Every structure is written in structure tokens, then in C-alpha cells.
Amino acid sequence: MSALDDLVAALDEDDSDSTSTSVRQPASLRRALKAAVRLGFADTANEGLNSSLRQALEGFAMRAALEAHFTEHPDARPALHQVAEALAVIDRDPLAERPDLVRQAAAEVVKVRPDADAADVLLWAASLLAHEGERRPRKRTA
């Protein structure tokens, strides 16, 4: 069984058993957690810490599983513009109706930021959209 399988199996287990541990926690993080509990983040600091750790581990496991899948099936990896288009749809961004600008932005932004992500693409596309009228040839008046 791989480490990823171990991680997923542990996350799928029943949480009825618990263990007390000693965890070194930065003082600033402890104060932040206490303040977050007072603001309604969780009922207790322990619950907030555990739920945050679970969410972080679940997200990590999903990304690791996706990367493993893409390593085995590189053709399945979506292009940057496809990820940005999906993000626009999820976020109900008006750019979802402008895949042409999203594709253009994806092609351009990686020239400036090779590690650009979908959010970078949408920001670039928003700029393209904002300046779209400026690029059109102006009609001359006599």
C-alpha cells in the first residue's frame, strides 16, 4: 500500500478513537486560534485545529491523487486555459462567456509568469477585457 493509500484510508476511518499528543504550536498561531474560536470558527480550539488539519490533509490527498493520475495519463491533464475557463464558470465570472479572452490570456501570461495558475489567467483576461475597446481601430471623422 502506498503512502497516499495510507493517507486516504486514515482519513476514511471513524473518528471515535482519539489520542492525546503534545504538539509544539507557535504562540501567535495559538492566539489566532483562540481568537477564531471566539469569532465562531469552531466550538473549541481542539475542534478547530482538528477540522483544519483534516481539511488540509484532504486537500493534499486530492492534489496528490490527481498528480498521480496525470503522471500515469499525461494526456488527461487539462490545459491552463481549460482550468481557467472552469474556474470562471465556478466563480460565475463574466469571463466564462469569453473563452477567447481566457485562451489568449493563458497564452500570454505564461510568457511573463511561467508558473501561472488559473487565477492569474483570469486576472490577465480581465485586464484584456477592460482594455478591449482601446485596441479596436477607431473610426475617423472627417
KEGUKE-139020 format. One record per residue (C-alpha): residue in three letters; x, y, z. Coordinates in steps of 0.5 Angstrom, whole numbers, plus 2048, in hexadecimal, padded with zeros to 3 digits. Example, Ala and Ser with C-alpha at 12.3 -4.5 7.8 and 13.67 -1.06 7.14 Angstrom:
<atoms>
ala8197F7810;ser81B7FE80E;
</atoms>
This chain:
<atoms>
met800800800;ser8038077FE;ala80380D803;leu7FE8107FF;asp7F980A800;asp7FB80A808;leu7F9811808;val7F2810805;ala7F180A809;ala7F380E80F;leu7EE81480D;asp7E880F80C;glu7E980C813;asp7E480D818;asp7E681381D;ser7E3810823;asp7EA80E826;ser7EF814828;thr7F681482B;ser7F981A82F;thr7FF81D82C;ser80482282D;val804827828;arg80982D827;gln805833825;pro80883A823;ala80583F829;ser802843823;leu7FE83D820;arg7FB83B827;arg7F9842828;ala7F6843821;leu7F283C822;lys7EF83F829;ala7ED845825;ala7EA841820;val7E683D825;arg7E3843828;leu7E1845821;gly7DD83F820;phe7E383B81C;ala7E1835820;asp7DF833827;thr7E583182A;ala7ED832828;asn7EE82B827;glu7E882A823;gly7EA83081E;leu7F182D81E;asn7EF82681C;ser7EA828817;ser7EF82D814;leu7F4827814;arg7EF823811;gln7ED82880B;ala7F582980A;leu7F6821809;glu7F0820805;gly7F2825800;phe7F9823800;ala7F781C7FF;met7F281E7F9;arg7F88227F6;ala7FD81C7F6;ala7F88177F3;leu7F781C7EE;glu7FE81D7EC;ala7FF8157ED;his7F98147E8;phe7FC81A7E3;thr8038167E4;glu8008107E1;his7FC8137DC;pro7FF81A7DA;asp7FA81B7D4;ala7F581B7D9;arg7F88227DC;pro7F38287DB;ala7F782E7D7;leu7F88347DB;his7F28387D7;gln7ED8327D9;val7EF8327E0;ala7EE83A7E0;glu7E78397DC;ala7E58347E1;leu7E68397E7;ala7E383E7E3;val7DD83A7E3;ile7DD8387EA;asp7DE83F7EC;arg7D98427E8;asp7DE8467E5;pro7DB84A7DF;leu7E28487DB;ala7DE8417DB;glu7DB8447D5;arg7E18467D2;pro7E58407D1;asp7E98437CB;leu7EC8487D0;val7ED8437D5;arg7F183F7D0;gln7F58457CE;ala7F78477D5;ala7F98407D6;ala7FE8407D0;glu8008477D2;val8018467DA;val8068407DA;lys80B8457D6;val80B8497DC;arg80A8447E1;pro80C83D7DF;asp80883A7E6;ala80283E7E5;asp7FB83B7E7;ala7F483B7E5;ala7F38427EA;asp7F98457E6;val7F68437E0;leu7EF8467E2;leu7F284D7E4;trp7F684D7DE;ala7F084C7DA;ala7EC8517DE;ser7F18567DC;leu7F18547D5;leu7E98557D5;ala7EA85C7D9;his7EE85F7D3;glu7EB85B7CD;gly7E78627CB;glu7EE8657CB;arg7F18607C6;arg7EC8617C1;pro7ED8657BB;arg7EA86C7BC;lys7E586F7B6;arg7E88757B3;thr7E387B7B3;ala7E48807AD;
</atoms>
